[in-house]
């Protein structure tokens, strides 16, 4: 499987918001992290794969270079001018895209060996129904991969950071006010935001005069995600909670305890990865 190329991920990530195609290129390179994680933890035979929220489709193209067949769905047809173009450029034919709702997947029971949900579930209105659908379309003995971040963490909040005062605004004034202020700053004082010129949807939409909508529909916490996974009938084979660098800098002892501390972990855990079994 393709090695993780940190330089490629960084360079394509810095310009990913220039266009949907640029975002697909970024997704293509970032997907190596997912493949590496799965391989390290025993998922070496990918089989028939579903990307249940593929966005621009770049990850699907990457997966299709490793798996016999990949399907990618998204609520919006973002893949039309991005993933499909990238697939043609790379000569990928074992790949199919469809515009569909992840809460009502247009597939038969047990159709896939591996179902992937990367940075998707936080944008789903009904996460329990979504997880049940992932379980339904994954065959018995197959695997479901889920990645997301707690909404209180800086990464999981999906809000731009401040350049001078790195204060998580959502923890100070609440999400609604922090989102509105971030939109205002992107329009009127973009220099105060700590993001690359082309590396933020806030800046991109502000410059284009488009309305930025808060699409963080599911406020993920460690506890409520665990509850939803269990209630969806999925078994946890592996859970990895990645503690932020801030917590590690403050205290190695604190960092070791963070995953077991309610509320604190939802702020200091930046990334969560799961391997689940139907």
Beta strands, then each sheet from edge to edge (+ up, - down):
strand 1: 48-52
strand 2: 69-74
strand 3: 95-99
strand 4: 112-118
strand 5: 138-148
strand 6: 235-243
strand 7: 269-277
sheet 1: 3+ 2+ 1+ 4+ 5+ 7- 6+
end
